[in-house]
Amino acid sequence: MSKSFKGRVVLSGEVSGKATVSRQAFNTSGSYFENMFAGRTDAAPCTDAANKELYGKDLSGAILCIPTTVGSTMGGMCLMGMKAIGVGPQALLFSKPIDTLAAAGVLMSDIWKDARIVTVDMLGDEFLETVQMGDPIAIHEDGTVEVG
């Protein structure tokens, strides 16, 4: 049985795939460390050992379902850079309002690299309580997200 959630559209688009879920704040710099500094372009393994849900999982092309992002001021550049080299997320789905680090990254990626990361925020706590790793996700232009 699928469940729908309505959020605020930050960057619109139609995307479907499988959920990659973390119920803790996503450390953008820490998660993409290997890609940033080792130049890896074949995959994007999560290198944030503090994130037990995602550590070691391939984040390439992910639909990330997270509450917010944290990390250094490089966080936005990480999102843009990963998308530009082909291993960035397809979409970011936030239970809370988008933070400045993520907002900068998705806008820079879209404007400077013409590489859209579909982004919807304010999906609510129930969204993150409902969505599970690997669940089918469909994102619609109007900010509706279907889980299941």
C-alpha positions as CSV (number, residue, x, y, z in Angstrom):
1,M,0.0,0.0,0.0
2,S,1.5,3.3,-1.0
3,K,1.3,6.5,1.1
4,S,1.6,10.0,-0.2
5,F,3.2,13.0,1.4
6,K,3.1,16.6,0.2
7,G,6.1,18.9,0.6
8,R,7.4,22.2,-0.6
9,V,9.1,22.1,-4.0
10,V,12.6,23.5,-4.0
11,L,13.6,22.1,-7.4
12,S,10.9,20.4,-9.3
13,G,11.1,17.2,-11.4
14,E,9.7,13.7,-11.9
15,V,11.9,11.0,-10.4
16,S,11.3,7.5,-9.3
17,G,13.6,4.9,-7.7
18,K,14.4,3.3,-4.4
19,A,14.7,5.2,-1.1
20,T,18.0,5.7,0.6
21,V,17.1,6.6,4.2
22,S,18.9,8.2,7.1
23,R,17.0,9.4,10.1
24,Q,20.0,11.4,11.3
25,A,21.3,14.5,9.7
26,F,23.3,13.8,6.5
27,N,26.9,14.9,6.7
28,T,27.5,15.9,3.0
29,S,31.2,16.4,3.2
30,G,31.8,13.3,5.4
31,S,29.6,11.1,3.2
32,Y,31.3,12.1,-0.1
33,F,34.9,12.3,1.3
34,E,36.3,9.5,-0.9
35,N,34.8,10.9,-4.1
36,M,36.1,14.5,-3.3
37,F,39.6,13.6,-2.4
38,A,40.3,10.4,-4.2
39,G,38.6,11.4,-7.5
40,R,36.4,8.3,-7.5
41,T,33.8,8.5,-10.3
42,D,32.5,4.9,-10.6
43,A,30.5,4.9,-7.3
44,A,29.8,7.1,-4.3
45,P,30.3,4.9,-1.2
46,C,29.2,6.8,2.0
47,T,32.4,7.4,4.0
48,D,30.7,8.9,7.1
49,A,31.4,6.2,9.7
50,A,29.1,8.1,12.2
51,N,26.1,7.3,10.0
52,K,25.4,3.7,10.7
53,E,22.4,3.6,8.3
54,L,24.4,4.7,5.2
55,Y,28.1,4.0,5.9
56,G,29.6,2.0,3.0
57,K,26.4,2.1,0.9
58,D,26.6,3.5,-2.6
59,L,25.0,6.9,-2.8
60,S,25.4,7.3,-6.5
61,G,22.0,8.2,-8.0
62,A,20.3,7.9,-4.7
63,I,17.0,9.4,-3.6
64,L,18.1,10.5,-0.2
65,C,15.4,10.7,2.4
66,I,16.8,12.7,5.3
67,P,15.8,15.3,8.0
68,T,18.5,17.8,7.1
69,T,22.2,18.1,6.1
70,V,25.2,19.1,8.3
71,G,28.9,19.5,7.8
72,S,31.3,22.1,6.7
73,T,30.6,25.0,4.4
74,M,31.9,22.6,1.6
75,G,28.6,20.7,1.8
76,G,27.0,22.5,-1.0
77,M,30.0,22.2,-3.2
78,C,30.0,18.4,-2.5
79,L,26.5,18.1,-3.8
80,M,27.2,20.1,-6.9
81,G,30.5,18.3,-7.5
82,M,29.1,14.8,-7.0
83,K,26.3,15.5,-9.4
84,A,28.7,17.0,-12.0
85,I,30.9,13.9,-12.0
86,G,27.8,11.6,-12.3
87,V,27.6,10.1,-8.8
88,G,25.4,12.6,-7.1
89,P,21.9,12.1,-5.8
90,Q,18.9,12.1,-8.1
91,A,16.8,13.7,-5.4
92,L,16.9,15.0,-1.9
93,L,13.7,14.6,0.3
94,F,13.8,16.4,3.6
95,S,11.4,15.9,6.5
96,K,12.3,19.4,7.7
97,P,12.9,22.7,5.9
98,I,16.0,22.7,3.6
99,D,19.1,24.0,5.3
100,T,21.4,26.5,3.7
101,L,24.2,24.0,2.9
102,A,21.9,21.8,0.8
103,A,20.0,24.7,-0.7
104,A,23.3,26.2,-2.0
105,G,24.4,22.9,-3.4
106,V,21.2,22.1,-5.3
107,L,21.0,25.6,-6.7
108,M,24.7,25.7,-7.8
109,S,24.3,22.3,-9.4
110,D,21.2,23.3,-11.3
111,I,22.4,26.8,-12.4
112,W,26.1,26.3,-12.9
113,K,26.2,22.6,-14.1
114,D,22.7,22.2,-15.6
115,A,22.5,19.1,-13.4
116,R,19.2,19.1,-11.4
117,I,18.9,17.4,-8.1
118,V,15.1,17.2,-7.6
119,T,14.5,18.6,-4.1
120,V,11.4,18.6,-1.9
121,D,11.5,19.7,1.8
122,M,9.0,20.0,4.6
123,L,7.6,16.5,4.1
124,G,7.2,16.1,7.9
125,D,8.3,13.7,10.6
126,E,5.7,11.1,9.5
127,F,7.5,10.9,6.1
128,L,10.8,9.8,7.8
129,E,8.9,7.5,10.2
130,T,7.2,5.8,7.2
131,V,9.9,5.4,4.5
132,Q,12.2,2.5,4.7
133,M,15.5,1.7,3.0
134,G,14.8,0.4,-0.5
135,D,11.1,1.4,-0.6
136,P,9.9,2.5,-4.0
137,I,9.6,6.3,-4.3
138,A,7.9,8.5,-6.9
139,I,8.4,12.2,-6.8
140,H,6.0,14.5,-8.7
141,E,6.4,18.0,-10.0
142,D,4.0,19.4,-7.4
143,G,6.0,18.1,-4.5
144,T,3.9,15.0,-3.9
145,V,6.0,12.0,-2.8
146,E,4.6,8.5,-3.0
147,V,6.2,5.8,-0.8
148,G,5.5,2.2,-1.5
